[in-house]
């Protein structure tokens, strides 16, 4: 699942500084944490930080779980991993290619989109899922290689060079003596 706001509605969302003081107090008291109106908002928010769950829980995750599914959330800004984005591109492409003659109306576009959706096959889904899985695996492998490179120490000795120098002052980027 991508990170669209409507996919990420939290259950029992912890309050933030944007919440009113009374809302923060109510959230804390629901958790059995002693809080009252005499406390400063910053104190209340510190308590929220100490008692909020380390990972949020989402409404849609519970719905999916009730139906026997687990939600896997995509990293932000990685829509290329979401098969439905490729299917949607296919649908929009069909509609755009087919919408070449007047009248250019919303009803005509809706008909074209419906036709395009009806033409999406199980094979189309299989292909885009395979493509997305391959992209994820390639990116994962690239990230592992990058991590391995970054873990290595890089030592650059500016005095090492194949040319013979009379003094350190003769060293430049090209490793040639200065004249």
N, C-alpha and C positions, 0 to 999 in steps of 0.2 A: 504494500500500500504506500502511496506517496504521502507527502507531508502537507497536503491541502488542509486548510484550517478545519473544514467540516469532517475530515478524517481523524482529526487530532483533538476532538472534544474530550477533555479530561473529566474523569469521575473525581469528585471530592477535591477539586483543584485548590491548591494552597493559595491563599491570598498574597497579593503583592503590595507594593507601596501605592499602587493605583486604587486599592480598595479603601473603603472608609474604615475608620477605627473600630466601629461597632461590628462590621463584617469580620474583621480580623479576630476580634474577641470571640465572636460566635464560633468561628472555625476552630480556634484553640480550645474553647470549652467543649465542643463536640468531641474533641480528641482527649478530653479529660485533663486538660492542662489548665492550671489556675491562671486566669487573666481577668483584668477588670479595667474600668474606665480611668482609673487613676494612673495607670501605666502610660508611659509615652509610646507613641506609635513605633518609634525605632526599637524600643524594648520588645514590643509585641512582635514586630517583624523578625527580631533576633530569635524569639521563641519559635516562630513559624519555621525559620531556617533549621533550627535544631530538631524539629519534630515532623517535618514534611518527609514523605517517602523519598528514597534515593532515586527511584524511577517512577515516572507518572503512570497511571493506569487510564486507559481510554475506553470510552463507551463502546466504540465499534469492536474493540478487541473482545469484549464480553459477548457481544452479539454473535461474532464469528465463532467464538468458543462454544456457545450454545448449539451452534449448527455443526460442530465437530471440526472446525477449522482453526488454524493458527495464523495470526497475522505476522508477516515479515515486513518491517518498515524499510523503505528505501532511504538511502542517505539523502540529505537535502541537495537539491540542484543536480540530481542524477536521473532525470526522466528517461534517459536512454535505457535504463534497466527495467522500465515498466512496459510490458507487452501491450497494454491497452493504448498507450501513446502511439505505437506503430500501427495498430488497427485503426485508431482515430485518424491518423494521417492518411491511411488507405481510403477511408470513408470520405474524408474531405477532398482528397485528390480526385476521386471518382466524381463527386458533386461538381467540383471546379471544372473538370474536363468536359462534363456533360452540360454545363450551364452556358452554352455558347450562343443561343438564339433568344430573342425576346419572346415573351415578356420575362423580365428579370424580377420576379416577385418572391416574397417570402414563402408563399404556398408552393410555388414551383421548387424552390430550394428545399423545402421540407420533404416534398415528394422524392427529390433526388437523394437526399440523405437517407430516407427510409429505404429506398431501393438499394443504396450502397450498403446499409446495415444488413439487409436481407441477403446480400451477396457475399457476406463474410462467411467463409467456410471453416470447418474444423481444421482443414489443412493450413489455412491462413494462420489460425491461432497456433498450430503446432510450429510453423516456421518462425513466427515472431518470438515465441517462447524460447525456441532453440537459439535464435539470434541473441536475445537478451541474456540468456544463460552463458553463451559463449563470450559476450562482452564482459560480463561480470567476472568470469574466470580469467580472461586476459588481463583485465584491470587488477585483479587480485594478484596475479603472478607478477605484474609490473611493480605493484606496490611492495611485494615481498623482496624483489630484486633491489628496489630502491632502498628499502630499509637495510638490507645487507650491505649495500654500498655505504650508506650513511653511518653504519656502525663501525666501519673501518677507520683507522687513524690515517689522516693525511699529513705527511711531513714534507714540507717544502724547504729545502736548504738553499738559500739564495747564493751561497758561496760555492756550491757545486756547479761546475760547468766544464765542458770539454776543452775550452780554450785555456791557455796559460796566461795568467795575469801577473803583473808586477806588484799590484796592490789592490786592496778592496775597492778603491775609488774607481778602478777601471771597469767595474761590473755595471752593465746596463741590461736592458731586457733582451737584447740580441746576443749577449755573451761575447761581445767583441770589445777589444780595448778601445778606450776613448782616445782621441787624438788631440 
